[in-house]
């Protein structure tokens, strides 16, 4: 009994398992393969800037230019500014050192809307006064209308704003607080704007 307890403790400490009186070490975990990912447009020209998601997690390029992607079938989502996103299942194995994904050129008016939060930075008095807002689309003015909104506590949440470049106008009653060009990125998120002290 004591020998069994001793063997169990040793196996926990050293990670070894005793089989038929012989000590067997656990097999080391295999590292996740590194692969190159090439994103090109329909004529084969490379797209340098893109975002890659594999099975719902963002994968970034390491210093050597490789991406850590496991073997097997995974769900890939690739987005690049000005192109239609790619979403589909791709199977790779240890014999797949490179992955090539082709994106089609998109148009400015068919981008997918996304969620954004507009947050003001500045003095409490300025944030309290600048409550009336207006967004004027710049990169596709003929396909989107200006959007009026009201800030509460220096914050406004857009549920379905199309990414792009806008002019933000903030007013304090009849007085203008801010006029600024702002980029709302493809992936959504928080966009911060600083109110200058007067």
N, C-alpha and C positions, 0 to 999 in steps of 0.2 A: 504493500500500500504506500509506504514511504517512498519507494522507488518511483511509483507512478506519479506521485505528487511532485517529486523532484524533477522528473522528466517534463511534466507540464509546465513547471516554473521556468525550466531552461528553455523550453520552446517559446515561451512568451518573451523571455529576455533576449534570446539570440535569434528568434525567428526560424528555428529549425524544427522539423517534425521527425519523430522516430518511427520508422516503418520496418517491421521484422528485425528489430535490433540494430538497424542501420540508420545513421543520421542523414536526413535528406533536407537540403536547403531549398527554400521556395524559389521558384523561377523569377528572375528580375523582370519588372515591367518594361515592355518595349516602348521606346520613345515614340511620340506622335511624329509621323513623317513631315518633312518640310518640302514644300513644292513652290514653284513659281506660278503666278497667276497673271495671265495676259488678257487685258480687256481691249478690244478693238472695235472700230466702227465698221460699217458694211463694206467699205473698200479695203479693209485690212490695216488701216492706219491706227497706231496705238492711241489709247486714251490714257493719259498719265494720271489724272486725278479721278478716283472713284472710291466708293465705300463698298465693303464686302461683308455680308452676313452669312454664316453657315449654321444651320439649325437654330436660328434665332439669336446667335451671339456674334458680335462684331469681331472680325479677324483683321489684325493690322500687320503690315509688312515689317519684318525685322531689319536690322542694320545690314544684313547680307542680301536683302532683296527677296527673301522667301516668306511664305505664309505657312503656319502650322495648321495642317488640315488632316484629319484622320482618314484612314482607309474606310471604304464602304460607301453606302448611298446616303447622301445628305441633301438638305434643302438649301439652295443658294439664292441669295438676293443681292443683286449688284445695281448700284445707282451711280449715275454720273450726270453732272449739270449739262442740260441741253439734249439729253438722250432719254429714250424710253427705258424704264427699269427692266431688268431681267429677273425673272423668278421661275425657278424650276429645280427638279431633282437631277443630280449628277452623281454617277458612280465612279469612284477612283480606287486604285489598288496600289501596291508597292511598285508596280511597273508604270505608274502615271507620274512622271516628274514635273509635268506642266499641265495647266488647265487654261484653255482659251475660251473666252466668252465674248460673243459679238452683241453689240448694242445698236439699235436703230436710232437714227436722229429723231428727236422729238420736237414738238412745237411748243412755244411759250404758253399757249392757252390750254394745253391738255395735261399740265402737271397735276398731280394728285394733291388735293387740299390737305393741310396738316394742322395740328394743334400748336398754338403759340401763346406765350404769356409775355405781355409787354409790361416792363417794370421800370418805374422812374426812380432815379437817384437824385438827391438834392436836399435842400432844407425842408423841414416839416411845413413851413408856411408856403413854399413854392409848390410842393406836392399837393397841399390842400387846395390851393387856388387853381391849379392847372388841371381841370377835370374834363373839359370838352375836347375831344380828339377827332381828327379826320385823316384817313389814309388815302393817298392818291397814287394809283399804280403808274409806274414809269415804263417798265419794259413791255407792257402789253396793254396800253391804255384803251385801245379800241375793243378789247374783249372783257374787261372787268370795270365795274363801276366804282366810284369813290365810296368809302365806307366811313360813316359817322359813328362815333361811340362815346361813352362817358366813362372816365376813370373813377375808380373807387379805392381810396387808400393808396394811390399811386400805382395801381395795377389794373390791367384788363386782360381777360383770357379770350383768345380767338379760337373758336371750335373748329373752323374749317377754312382757314386762310390759305390761299394759293401762294406758294413760295415765289419770291421775286424781289424786285427793288421798288420801294415805295417812298413817297415824300410824306413824312409825318408832320402834321400841324396840330399844335396844342394851343388852346385858348383859355384865357381867364376872363370869362364874360365876353366883352367886346375887345379885350386887349390880347394880343398874340404873345404867347409865352415861348414858343419854339417852332422853328421850321427846319427840318433836318431830313436828309436822305438816309434811308435805312434799308439794309438787306435782310430779308427773312429767308434763312437757309432751307434746303430741301428737306432736312430731317426733322424740322420743327424744334421746339424747345423754348428757352427763355431768352428774350431780347431785351437788353438793358439800355436805357437812355438817361443821360445825365443832364439835369437842368442847370444852366449856368446861373451863378449868383448875380443879382442885379444891384 
